[in-house]
């Protein structure tokens, strides 16, 4: 049986009376895309910084790629790529120059790795731009490029989609899928975006107030996230009456909106629209919605 890539036992970090991370234990297997999902301030970044040896734990232990993480232990980092919080760069150097410096610090020679990662992260149009002129999204791409430069076995990423537009988020998602599927790279990432985690991760750890309160396989996430169909019509009372007559159940009102949790309505919103049009009260808004992250957490952590 293959040894886990990351093992954390009882990881704890206190700052005075504040407990930022409270007795967190993790086991992450090779090739997994594991997401730490949590609200802002839940303890995700502190946990990641302890896994990387950037912060000394108050209690517990961490092993990464078979090596215990402790002060002065550097051998494992040649096999790890990481991006934590704001990506750092030399502001007056270009994208290419920043990556060339990073490559030399990693002991890489030649331009191939730099050129490859610039192309992979779609930074070619900005290769000669100084880092200080980059948008937030492209600065994030540069940070990811540094993390990928040496073809690591393990990627640890804190909010990797930060600052990216929807197309950029999809590109990073596809890239991480490709690295995991084709090269067996293990990915640990943190996020507060529920929908993005659901599309990317194979397993999810829910962290809340510093504690790992639940672990969920991504395929099971749908069981914990409730969906609903929200409908707005000018005559709400008539619209509700028409829907009930058509056999739609689980209807209630929220302000001027009709909310349906009937699985048939969620799966076939066009049927709902058809009923309302036929009844003479067509909808002017109709959308399938799901729990936001805070609602999801309250459901997960409730007894």
Backbone bond lengths (Angstrom), bond angles and torsions (degrees), N, CA, C in turn:
res aa  C-N    CA-C-N  psi(-1)  N-CA   C-N-CA  omega(-1)  CA-C   N-CA-C  phi
1 X - - - 1.467 - - 1.532 109.28 -
2 X 1.344 116.39 132.46 1.461 121.28 -177.47 1.526 110.19 -68.74
3 X 1.334 115.90 136.16 1.466 120.67 178.95 1.524 109.53 -68.80
4 X 1.338 117.93 146.36 1.467 120.68 176.98 1.527 110.95 -60.89
5 X 1.314 116.10 148.34 1.456 121.48 177.83 1.532 110.68 -76.96
6 X 1.319 116.74 -38.19 1.470 122.22 177.01 1.520 109.06 -126.97
7 X 1.314 115.75 130.09 1.469 121.60 172.57 1.520 107.61 -130.11
8 X 1.325 116.38 120.44 1.465 121.74 174.37 1.518 107.59 -120.96
9 X 1.318 116.10 129.88 1.464 121.58 -179.88 1.522 110.18 -121.17
10 X 1.331 115.94 116.47 1.462 121.35 174.49 1.509 114.83 58.81
11 X 1.325 117.50 35.18 1.462 121.65 -175.10 1.528 110.52 -65.62
12 X 1.333 115.37 124.45 1.464 121.37 -175.90 1.525 109.48 -138.42
13 X 1.328 115.72 139.69 1.460 120.23 174.52 1.522 109.54 -138.77
14 X 1.343 114.81 122.74 1.456 121.35 177.17 1.526 109.60 -115.24
15 X 1.316 115.75 140.44 1.459 122.44 170.31 1.530 106.20 -117.94
16 X 1.334 116.37 92.85 1.457 119.68 -173.74 1.516 109.93 65.25
17 X 1.323 115.76 -122.35 1.465 120.72 179.93 1.523 112.36 -85.89
18 X 1.330 117.01 -8.67 1.468 121.10 -176.73 1.526 109.61 -89.79
19 X 1.324 116.15 126.38 1.468 121.48 175.88 1.524 107.91 -99.86
20 X 1.337 116.71 104.29 1.470 121.12 -177.11 1.521 111.41 -79.41
21 X 1.333 117.23 -39.31 1.467 123.17 177.01 1.521 106.76 -132.51
22 X 1.327 115.97 131.05 1.462 120.69 -169.09 1.529 111.23 -125.63
23 X 1.356 116.15 96.44 1.460 122.28 170.76 1.534 112.68 57.28
24 X 1.336 116.52 52.02 1.465 121.71 -178.78 1.528 109.98 -91.27
25 X 1.317 116.23 129.71 1.467 122.18 175.61 1.526 108.89 -123.26
26 X 1.337 115.88 133.79 1.464 122.43 -177.68 1.525 109.98 -136.04
27 X 1.315 116.18 146.77 1.469 122.82 168.69 1.523 106.68 -136.46
28 X 1.331 116.47 115.93 1.464 121.57 -175.55 1.521 108.91 -119.91
29 X 1.315 116.21 123.98 1.462 122.11 -174.63 1.523 111.42 -86.36
30 X 1.328 115.72 160.27 1.466 121.63 178.09 1.527 110.20 -59.93
31 X 1.338 115.07 136.51 1.459 120.74 176.67 1.514 114.92 84.01
32 X 1.325 118.12 -5.36 1.467 120.48 178.08 1.522 111.17 -74.40
33 X 1.322 115.80 152.42 1.456 122.34 163.28 1.520 105.18 -111.63
34 X 1.325 114.97 101.64 1.461 121.22 -174.29 1.518 108.24 -105.93
35 X 1.329 116.35 127.66 1.463 120.77 -178.39 1.516 110.63 -112.36
36 X 1.336 115.58 129.44 1.459 121.57 168.24 1.528 106.84 -89.99
37 X 1.299 115.49 110.59 1.458 121.70 -175.61 1.523 109.25 -104.25
38 X 1.325 116.37 127.23 1.460 118.39 -179.68 1.511 112.00 -167.99
39 X 1.315 115.15 156.35 1.456 120.38 174.54 1.521 109.90 -64.21
40 X 1.331 117.21 160.93 1.457 120.35 175.00 1.525 109.49 -57.66
41 X 1.340 116.48 132.47 1.453 120.70 -178.93 1.512 114.74 86.65
42 X 1.343 117.04 5.71 1.469 119.80 -177.13 1.518 113.17 -74.74
43 X 1.353 117.41 -18.59 1.465 120.80 -178.82 1.511 114.11 115.89
44 X 1.345 117.57 6.36 1.465 121.53 -176.54 1.528 111.75 -62.16
45 X 1.333 116.30 -51.08 1.469 119.74 -176.70 1.518 111.70 -65.17
46 X 1.324 117.31 -40.82 1.472 119.88 178.50 1.520 110.35 -61.73
47 X 1.319 117.39 -42.38 1.470 120.88 178.37 1.524 110.75 -61.21
48 X 1.322 116.94 -44.40 1.461 120.93 -179.75 1.527 110.73 -64.91
49 X 1.319 117.22 -40.68 1.467 119.55 179.59 1.530 111.39 -64.68
50 X 1.327 117.68 -32.53 1.461 119.74 175.07 1.523 111.24 -70.79
51 X 1.325 117.45 -38.41 1.462 120.41 177.28 1.529 111.62 -61.59
52 X 1.323 116.05 -31.98 1.460 121.60 -179.46 1.529 113.27 -89.37
53 X 1.323 117.54 -1.22 1.457 119.91 -178.84 1.511 113.71 76.81
54 X 1.333 118.16 12.48 1.460 121.56 179.30 1.521 111.78 -79.82
55 X 1.333 116.22 -25.10 1.460 122.77 179.19 1.520 107.59 -128.72
56 X 1.322 116.23 132.60 1.470 120.25 178.90 1.535 109.42 -78.61
57 X 1.329 118.02 125.28 1.470 119.86 178.89 1.522 111.55 -65.59
58 X 1.310 116.31 147.60 1.451 121.22 169.90 1.526 110.33 -72.86
59 X 1.332 115.15 -32.35 1.454 120.87 177.68 1.513 110.51 -154.67
60 X 1.340 116.44 160.64 1.451 121.41 177.97 1.515 113.18 93.76
61 X 1.325 115.87 -179.75 1.464 121.67 -177.44 1.517 110.30 -142.16
62 X 1.348 114.77 157.93 1.465 121.77 -179.87 1.522 109.20 -134.81
63 X 1.329 116.25 134.13 1.461 122.14 171.57 1.524 108.41 -124.03
64 X 1.334 116.62 128.76 1.465 122.62 179.86 1.518 108.18 -123.89
65 X 1.327 116.61 123.58 1.467 122.69 -179.98 1.527 110.94 51.17
66 X 1.317 115.36 40.66 1.459 121.35 175.70 1.510 115.84 82.89
67 X 1.340 118.34 -2.83 1.462 121.60 -178.94 1.523 109.93 -110.91
68 X 1.322 116.65 131.58 1.459 120.15 176.85 1.525 109.53 -70.91
69 X 1.315 116.07 133.03 1.464 121.08 -179.02 1.521 108.69 -86.87
70 X 1.327 114.42 116.24 1.461 120.74 179.31 1.531 107.52 -151.79
71 X 1.327 118.37 164.51 1.470 120.45 -179.56 1.527 111.75 -55.03
72 X 1.334 115.19 132.34 1.460 120.47 177.54 1.513 114.78 87.49
73 X 1.352 117.32 -4.84 1.473 119.69 179.28 1.528 108.17 -91.10
74 X 1.320 116.92 106.15 1.467 121.15 -173.53 1.527 114.03 -115.14
75 X 1.321 118.37 -10.13 1.462 120.03 -169.84 1.526 112.85 -62.13
76 X 1.328 117.94 -31.40 1.459 120.70 -173.90 1.527 112.68 -74.57
77 X 1.339 118.03 -22.87 1.463 119.39 -168.67 1.521 113.85 -71.08
78 X 1.327 118.31 -15.66 1.469 119.67 174.14 1.524 111.55 -68.46
79 X 1.332 117.05 -12.46 1.469 121.95 -177.57 1.528 112.09 -109.11
80 X 1.330 116.54 4.67 1.463 121.79 -175.08 1.518 110.04 -123.47
81 X 1.326 116.00 136.12 1.461 121.69 169.96 1.514 108.78 -113.47
82 X 1.339 117.37 144.89 1.458 118.05 -176.81 1.524 111.11 -150.21
83 X 1.313 113.50 153.79 1.463 122.42 173.16 1.515 106.50 -142.44
84 X 1.317 116.24 115.49 1.466 121.06 -175.87 1.519 108.76 -124.84
85 X 1.326 115.42 124.96 1.460 123.42 178.71 1.528 110.73 55.35
86 X 1.326 118.45 -136.77 1.464 121.39 -174.55 1.529 110.33 -72.14
87 X 1.343 118.50 125.55 1.462 119.47 179.42 1.527 111.60 -65.84
88 X 1.335 116.12 133.00 1.463 120.88 -179.01 1.525 110.57 -91.50
89 X 1.330 115.97 144.50 1.464 121.09 177.34 1.526 108.35 -155.85
90 X 1.336 115.07 156.48 1.462 119.72 172.43 1.531 107.11 -77.82
91 X 1.337 118.58 112.59 1.469 120.38 -168.17 1.520 114.96 -62.45
92 X 1.359 117.73 -31.30 1.461 119.68 -176.44 1.522 113.29 -94.89
93 X 1.331 117.19 2.48 1.463 120.59 173.45 1.521 109.53 -96.03
94 X 1.322 116.34 151.65 1.460 120.24 177.98 1.525 110.01 -74.22
95 X 1.326 114.86 171.86 1.466 120.32 176.18 1.524 110.19 -56.59
96 X 1.326 116.40 -48.40 1.472 120.24 -179.67 1.525 111.04 -61.87
97 X 1.333 117.32 -43.27 1.466 120.60 -179.32 1.526 111.49 -64.97
98 X 1.337 117.02 -40.61 1.463 120.08 177.07 1.526 111.04 -59.89
99 X 1.310 116.30 -43.69 1.463 119.85 -178.36 1.530 111.13 -72.04
100 X 1.321 117.01 -32.94 1.463 120.18 177.15 1.528 110.66 -65.24
101 X 1.336 116.67 -42.08 1.469 120.53 176.22 1.524 110.26 -62.04
102 X 1.336 116.28 -45.18 1.463 120.14 -179.99 1.527 111.06 -62.06
103 X 1.333 116.49 -38.27 1.466 120.24 178.68 1.528 111.45 -64.78
104 X 1.330 116.87 -42.55 1.468 120.22 178.85 1.524 111.23 -63.99
105 X 1.350 116.23 -39.95 1.466 119.54 178.01 1.525 111.38 -63.84
106 X 1.307 116.27 -27.44 1.467 121.23 177.60 1.527 112.23 -87.74
107 X 1.335 117.21 -0.68 1.461 120.36 -179.97 1.511 113.95 79.91
108 X 1.342 117.47 17.05 1.464 121.30 179.26 1.523 109.20 -88.61
109 X 1.303 116.22 141.26 1.465 121.39 -179.31 1.529 109.95 -118.04
110 X 1.319 116.27 149.65 1.450 120.66 178.39 1.523 111.31 87.49
111 X 1.335 115.40 174.06 1.458 121.38 -175.08 1.530 113.19 -101.10
112 X 1.320 117.73 -7.33 1.466 119.46 -171.32 1.521 111.94 -58.52
113 X 1.352 116.56 -48.88 1.462 119.15 -177.67 1.526 111.58 -62.43
114 X 1.343 115.94 -39.26 1.465 119.96 179.82 1.525 110.37 -65.25
115 X 1.327 117.01 -47.82 1.470 120.52 -179.62 1.524 111.16 -62.49
116 X 1.334 116.11 -40.33 1.470 119.93 -178.65 1.520 111.80 -63.51
117 X 1.332 116.49 -44.81 1.459 118.74 -175.63 1.530 111.05 -73.88
118 X 1.329 117.98 -30.98 1.470 121.08 174.65 1.530 109.73 -61.93
119 X 1.326 116.48 -43.71 1.461 120.46 179.07 1.531 110.96 -67.47
120 X 1.325 116.05 -43.08 1.470 120.25 -176.49 1.525 111.41 -63.75
121 X 1.330 117.43 -38.28 1.469 121.52 -179.45 1.524 112.28 -90.71
122 X 1.325 117.36 10.56 1.469 122.85 177.60 1.528 111.98 55.79
123 X 1.325 115.13 43.84 1.460 121.04 178.84 1.529 112.68 -102.49
124 X 1.319 117.44 3.68 1.467 120.67 -176.46 1.530 113.21 -54.16
125 X 1.348 119.82 -43.39 1.479 118.49 -179.83 1.535 113.14 -65.57
126 X 1.337 117.27 -15.64 1.468 120.93 -175.89 1.528 112.43 -113.65
127 X 1.331 116.40 10.07 1.471 120.73 -172.81 1.523 112.36 -57.76
128 X 1.340 118.31 -33.02 1.465 121.71 -178.78 1.517 113.13 -98.58
129 X 1.325 117.20 4.99 1.469 120.86 178.43 1.525 110.35 -81.85
130 X 1.332 115.75 141.45 1.459 119.58 174.95 1.532 109.22 -68.77
131 X 1.319 115.94 145.70 1.469 120.50 -175.04 1.529 111.76 -59.14
132 X 1.336 117.12 -34.50 1.466 119.40 -176.86 1.526 112.51 -68.30
133 X 1.337 118.21 -15.08 1.468 121.17 -179.76 1.530 112.53 -93.17
134 X 1.329 117.62 -4.39 1.464 120.72 -175.59 1.524 111.28 -74.18
135 X 1.309 115.44 147.37 1.460 120.24 170.85 1.527 109.02 -68.29
136 X 1.328 116.12 166.61 1.462 120.16 179.02 1.525 111.07 -58.04
137 X 1.340 116.14 -41.93 1.458 119.69 179.90 1.513 112.93 -63.86
138 X 1.337 117.51 -43.01 1.466 119.92 -179.68 1.527 111.50 -73.88
139 X 1.337 118.05 -29.73 1.466 119.82 172.62 1.532 109.84 -63.79
140 X 1.336 115.83 -36.74 1.462 120.17 176.63 1.527 110.57 -66.12
141 X 1.317 116.89 -40.00 1.474 120.73 176.62 1.532 110.61 -61.40
142 X 1.328 116.46 -40.73 1.458 120.12 178.77 1.529 110.04 -63.08
143 X 1.335 117.24 -42.43 1.456 120.38 176.46 1.515 112.29 -60.65
144 X 1.335 116.85 -41.37 1.464 120.93 177.41 1.526 110.86 -66.77
145 X 1.328 116.50 -37.05 1.469 120.10 178.05 1.526 110.44 -61.15
146 X 1.324 117.66 -41.98 1.468 120.75 177.29 1.525 111.05 -62.14
147 X 1.335 116.24 -39.22 1.464 120.26 -179.34 1.523 111.90 -66.89
148 X 1.332 117.29 -29.25 1.470 122.02 -175.86 1.519 113.59 -95.96
149 X 1.315 116.74 -9.69 1.467 122.78 -170.15 1.526 113.17 -52.91
150 X 1.322 118.18 -41.22 1.464 121.98 -172.70 1.530 112.98 -100.96
151 X 1.355 115.60 17.45 1.464 122.28 177.50 1.539 111.34 52.16
152 X 1.328 116.80 64.42 1.465 120.80 -175.22 1.527 112.71 -72.08
153 X 1.319 115.01 158.57 1.462 121.27 174.04 1.525 111.22 -82.19
154 X 1.318 115.71 -26.05 1.462 122.18 -177.28 1.522 109.17 -131.41
155 X 1.326 115.95 131.60 1.462 122.17 175.07 1.526 108.71 -114.64
156 X 1.336 116.84 128.02 1.453 121.72 176.10 1.524 107.33 -120.02
157 X 1.324 116.25 115.39 1.455 121.27 -169.26 1.524 110.33 -129.18
158 X 1.324 115.61 127.01 1.459 121.48 178.40 1.524 108.18 -101.21
159 X 1.319 116.57 111.72 1.464 123.21 -179.29 1.539 111.40 51.03
160 X 1.341 118.33 61.78 1.467 119.94 -174.80 1.522 114.61 -66.09
161 X 1.336 118.09 -19.75 1.462 120.15 -179.04 1.519 112.86 -90.46
162 X 1.333 117.41 5.10 1.458 120.94 -176.60 1.526 111.68 -58.83
163 X 1.331 116.36 125.41 1.457 121.09 175.54 1.513 115.22 83.52
164 X 1.331 118.19 -5.61 1.461 120.92 -178.26 1.526 110.41 -86.11
165 X 1.343 115.83 145.26 1.457 119.46 174.24 1.535 108.77 -76.64
166 X 1.341 118.93 171.21 1.468 119.99 -176.48 1.522 114.05 -54.73
167 X 1.332 117.36 -37.78 1.470 119.52 178.78 1.525 110.42 -66.66
168 X 1.333 116.78 -39.91 1.462 120.75 178.48 1.512 111.93 -65.69
169 X 1.331 116.69 -39.99 1.465 120.55 177.35 1.521 109.99 -59.79
170 X 1.333 117.02 -44.59 1.468 120.93 179.65 1.526 111.03 -63.97
171 X 1.342 117.49 -38.68 1.470 120.38 178.96 1.523 111.61 -63.98
172 X 1.335 117.18 -43.52 1.463 120.50 179.20 1.517 110.18 -66.27
173 X 1.328 116.70 -39.77 1.460 120.17 176.56 1.526 110.85 -58.40
174 X 1.339 116.46 -47.66 1.467 120.40 179.80 1.523 111.39 -63.27
175 X 1.326 116.71 -38.99 1.460 121.02 179.86 1.530 110.94 -63.12
176 X 1.323 117.00 -45.49 1.465 120.13 -179.29 1.527 111.05 -66.77
177 X 1.327 116.55 -38.40 1.468 119.78 174.71 1.530 110.53 -59.27
178 X 1.328 115.51 -45.06 1.464 121.05 -178.49 1.529 111.11 -63.29
179 X 1.327 117.25 -44.36 1.461 120.55 -179.77 1.531 110.85 -62.32
180 X 1.320 116.31 -41.14 1.462 120.41 -179.66 1.521 111.09 -69.61
181 X 1.324 116.38 -46.14 1.475 121.45 -175.54 1.520 112.37 -71.41
182 X 1.332 117.63 -46.99 1.459 121.41 -170.26 1.520 113.85 -92.78
183 X 1.327 117.48 -28.02 1.462 120.19 -175.69 1.526 113.36 -117.69
184 X 1.334 117.21 -1.19 1.451 120.47 177.99 1.515 114.29 69.25
185 X 1.342 117.50 20.11 1.465 120.94 179.74 1.529 109.33 -70.35
186 X 1.310 116.01 134.54 1.465 121.99 175.13 1.521 108.47 -89.02
187 X 1.335 116.24 135.42 1.459 121.00 -177.33 1.529 108.99 -124.28
188 X 1.333 115.63 127.07 1.461 121.69 168.27 1.514 106.47 -116.69
189 X 1.315 116.52 123.67 1.456 119.50 179.77 1.520 109.81 -135.20
190 X 1.317 115.09 157.68 1.458 120.43 173.34 1.517 108.44 -114.68
191 X 1.323 115.09 152.16 1.461 119.37 178.40 1.518 109.71 -161.87
192 X 1.323 115.92 156.36 1.456 120.88 169.85 1.523 110.04 -114.60
193 X 1.357 116.69 11.10 1.463 121.28 -178.20 1.526 108.36 -102.42
194 X 1.312 116.43 103.48 1.456 122.23 -174.27 1.525 112.29 -60.59
195 X 1.334 117.44 -45.87 1.464 120.47 -175.93 1.524 111.59 -64.60
196 X 1.335 117.01 -38.81 1.465 119.64 -178.38 1.524 110.83 -69.50
197 X 1.327 116.97 -41.01 1.463 120.82 177.67 1.519 110.12 -60.69
198 X 1.330 116.88 -41.22 1.461 120.75 -178.94 1.523 111.47 -60.99
199 X 1.341 117.52 -32.49 1.465 120.81 -178.76 1.522 113.00 -82.11
200 X 1.326 117.05 -21.29 1.457 120.23 -169.57 1.516 114.32 -108.20
201 X 1.316 117.70 -44.75 1.460 120.83 -167.97 1.525 112.53 -77.88
202 X 1.335 115.32 153.04 1.456 120.68 169.11 1.529 110.58 -94.41
203 X 1.347 116.14 -26.74 1.460 121.05 177.73 1.525 108.55 -145.91
204 X 1.317 116.03 146.61 1.459 121.51 -172.67 1.524 109.23 -128.03
205 X 1.328 115.70 131.07 1.457 121.49 171.08 1.513 108.65 -107.37
206 X 1.311 116.75 125.02 1.460 121.64 -178.37 1.527 108.20 -94.55
207 X 1.324 116.38 116.80 1.462 121.11 -178.96 1.524 108.74 -110.98
208 X 1.333 115.63 130.55 1.461 121.19 -173.66 1.522 108.62 -144.71
209 X 1.337 116.14 123.15 1.465 121.15 -176.24 1.531 111.21 51.65
210 X 1.341 115.59 41.16 1.460 120.84 174.70 1.508 115.72 82.25
211 X 1.319 117.74 -5.19 1.466 120.74 -178.44 1.523 110.95 -109.80
212 X 1.317 116.23 143.54 1.454 121.44 173.50 1.522 106.70 -82.67
213 X 1.331 115.75 101.11 1.465 119.85 -170.66 1.518 113.59 -90.99
214 X 1.334 117.74 -18.78 1.459 120.12 179.97 1.516 109.84 -163.66
215 X 1.319 117.04 146.53 1.461 122.79 168.43 1.522 107.71 -119.38
216 X 1.331 115.71 134.99 1.460 121.78 -173.60 1.527 108.90 -135.62
217 X 1.320 117.23 132.32 1.463 119.70 169.17 1.524 107.80 -67.60
218 X 1.324 116.84 140.28 1.465 120.13 -175.76 1.526 111.98 -57.32
219 X 1.329 116.65 -33.98 1.468 119.71 -179.17 1.522 111.60 -66.38
220 X 1.335 117.14 -18.92 1.466 121.04 179.97 1.519 112.92 -95.69
221 X 1.340 116.85 -2.29 1.462 119.64 -174.80 1.530 111.90 -61.50
222 X 1.346 116.27 -35.76 1.469 119.81 -177.75 1.522 112.44 -59.00
223 X 1.332 116.79 -27.65 1.463 120.17 179.77 1.529 111.14 -68.86
224 X 1.343 117.17 -22.30 1.461 121.38 -176.69 1.520 112.86 -101.58
225 X 1.327 117.49 -8.56 1.459 121.58 -177.97 1.530 108.56 -112.06
226 X 1.307 117.10 116.18 1.451 121.34 -177.91 1.521 110.76 -87.76
227 X 1.316 114.83 137.48 1.460 120.81 176.45 1.520 109.89 -109.00
228 X 1.317 114.12 161.24 1.452 120.23 177.80 1.514 108.94 -153.92
229 X 1.336 115.57 157.62 1.455 121.33 174.99 1.521 107.61 -106.77
230 X 1.321 115.81 119.98 1.465 121.71 179.99 1.528 108.65 -101.79
231 X 1.328 115.29 126.91 1.466 121.41 -175.41 1.522 109.36 -126.91
232 X 1.321 116.00 134.77 1.465 121.56 173.12 1.520 108.72 -119.24
233 X 1.326 116.55 126.80 1.460 122.83 176.98 1.524 108.45 -135.89
234 X 1.328 116.90 153.17 1.463 119.56 -175.54 1.527 111.66 -66.29
235 X 1.325 117.13 -35.62 1.464 120.31 177.17 1.529 107.26 -110.21
236 X 1.332 116.61 88.79 1.462 120.60 -173.43 1.517 112.13 -64.30
237 X 1.325 117.52 -40.30 1.470 120.81 -177.89 1.523 110.42 -63.82
238 X 1.332 116.80 -45.61 1.470 120.17 179.29 1.524 110.83 -65.35
239 X 1.339 116.80 -37.43 1.460 120.38 179.61 1.527 110.71 -64.86
240 X 1.332 117.57 -43.30 1.468 120.52 178.08 1.526 110.45 -61.95
241 X 1.324 116.68 -43.19 1.467 121.01 -179.86 1.522 110.60 -61.07
242 X 1.341 117.35 -42.61 1.468 121.31 -179.81 1.527 111.40 -65.41
243 X 1.303 117.18 -39.45 1.465 121.07 -179.38 1.531 111.17 -67.61
244 X 1.332 115.77 -41.28 1.472 118.09 178.69 1.520 110.50 -66.11
245 X 1.333 116.50 -39.41 1.476 120.22 178.57 1.525 111.09 -63.27
246 X 1.349 116.83 -28.82 1.473 121.08 179.69 1.525 112.18 -84.48
247 X 1.341 117.00 1.03 1.460 120.21 174.83 1.510 115.48 93.46
248 X 1.330 117.89 10.59 1.466 119.97 176.55 1.530 109.20 -82.39
249 X 1.326 115.46 127.87 1.459 121.11 -179.47 1.528 110.08 -104.75
250 X 1.325 115.72 -176.85 1.468 123.38 175.57 1.524 110.97 53.12
251 X 1.349 114.83 56.09 1.465 121.33 179.20 1.525 108.96 -111.81
252 X 1.321 116.61 134.64 1.451 120.47 170.89 1.528 108.92 -148.67
253 X 1.312 116.12 168.88 1.460 120.98 -176.29 1.511 110.42 -108.19
254 X 1.334 115.73 143.50 1.457 122.91 171.62 1.519 106.80 -130.99
255 X 1.333 116.37 98.25 1.456 120.14 -175.70 1.518 109.70 66.82
256 X 1.332 116.20 -123.99 1.457 119.80 179.70 1.524 112.10 -95.36
257 X 1.324 117.55 10.75 1.459 121.61 -177.93 1.526 111.18 -106.79
258 X 1.325 114.63 148.56 1.459 122.18 170.82 1.521 107.07 -99.88
259 X 1.314 116.58 130.19 1.458 121.20 -178.54 1.526 109.01 -116.45
260 X 1.323 116.32 125.05 1.454 122.42 178.59 1.521 109.47 -115.16
261 X 1.314 116.50 126.33 1.470 120.93 173.92 1.520 110.93 -108.71
262 X 1.305 116.79 7.98 1.467 123.31 174.54 1.530 108.68 -61.13
263 X 1.352 118.93 123.05 1.475 120.42 -178.92 1.522 113.54 -55.02
264 X 1.351 117.04 -34.07 1.472 119.49 179.92 1.515 110.60 -66.34
265 X 1.324 117.51 -38.86 1.462 120.53 179.51 1.523 110.84 -66.64
266 X 1.342 116.42 -41.59 1.466 120.19 179.82 1.521 110.92 -65.80
267 X 1.326 116.48 -39.29 1.465 120.68 -179.04 1.511 114.05 -77.63
268 X 1.354 117.42 -24.45 1.462 120.84 -176.99 1.537 110.17 -133.82
269 X 1.325 117.62 66.57 1.472 118.61 -179.22 1.523 113.16 -62.00
270 X 1.340 116.10 -25.29 1.470 118.83 178.59 1.530 111.10 -65.93
271 X 1.352 117.09 -29.81 1.467 120.61 177.41 1.524 110.09 -68.54
272 X 1.326 116.57 -38.45 1.465 121.11 176.40 1.523 109.76 -62.51
273 X 1.330 116.32 -45.72 1.465 120.32 179.33 1.524 110.57 -60.96
274 X 1.350 116.51 -40.92 1.464 120.40 179.85 1.514 112.65 -62.68
275 X 1.332 117.32 -41.52 1.467 121.55 178.53 1.525 110.29 -61.87
276 X 1.321 116.47 -44.43 1.460 120.40 -177.18 1.529 112.00 -69.32
277 X 1.306 117.60 -38.45 1.467 120.70 177.06 1.526 109.95 -63.67
278 X 1.334 116.59 -44.34 1.472 121.34 -179.63 1.523 111.43 -64.06
279 X 1.352 116.44 -30.70 1.463 120.37 -179.15 1.523 112.31 -84.86
280 X 1.312 117.88 -1.02 1.460 121.33 178.36 1.513 114.79 82.49
281 X 1.334 117.21 16.69 1.480 119.85 176.71 1.524 108.86 -132.90
282 X 1.338 117.19 67.81 1.462 120.81 -175.74 1.526 111.93 -62.09
283 X 1.332 117.39 145.56 1.469 120.35 179.58 1.522 110.65 -76.34
284 X 1.333 116.09 143.81 1.462 119.15 171.72 1.532 111.22 -102.52
285 X 1.319 116.22 -5.58 1.461 121.08 171.33 1.525 107.75 -150.90
286 X 1.339 115.17 136.38 1.451 121.07 179.32 1.527 107.11 -151.67
287 X 1.340 117.59 118.63 1.469 120.01 -174.65 1.523 110.33 -148.66
288 X 1.342 115.41 138.61 1.454 121.20 171.54 1.521 107.67 -84.52
289 X 1.330 116.98 123.63 1.454 122.54 -178.61 1.520 109.49 -121.33
290 X 1.332 116.45 161.89 1.460 119.94 175.42 1.518 109.70 -135.61
291 X 1.342 114.40 168.12 1.459 120.01 179.53 1.518 111.19 -51.32
292 X 1.325 117.01 141.41 1.452 118.73 168.20 1.534 108.31 -80.61
293 X 1.326 115.74 175.13 1.456 120.05 -173.04 1.529 111.82 -62.37
294 X 1.329 116.81 -40.05 1.455 119.15 -177.79 1.528 111.27 -64.98
295 X 1.338 116.80 -42.32 1.460 120.56 177.74 1.516 110.98 -62.88
296 X 1.327 115.73 -41.43 1.467 120.66 177.37 1.527 110.98 -58.80
297 X 1.334 116.77 -44.58 1.457 120.31 -179.59 1.517 111.87 -63.43
298 X 1.320 116.21 -43.88 1.448 119.31 -179.62 1.532 110.38 -60.52
299 X 1.327 116.48 -35.24 1.461 119.20 177.54 1.525 111.41 -71.39
300 X 1.321 116.96 -39.72 1.463 120.85 -177.75 1.524 111.67 -68.29
301 X 1.333 116.45 -39.75 1.460 118.72 -173.35 1.521 113.49 -90.54
302 X 1.342 117.92 -9.37 1.456 118.36 -179.82 1.541 109.75 -68.83
303 X 1.343 117.30 147.79 1.463 119.85 -177.46 1.519 111.87 -65.23
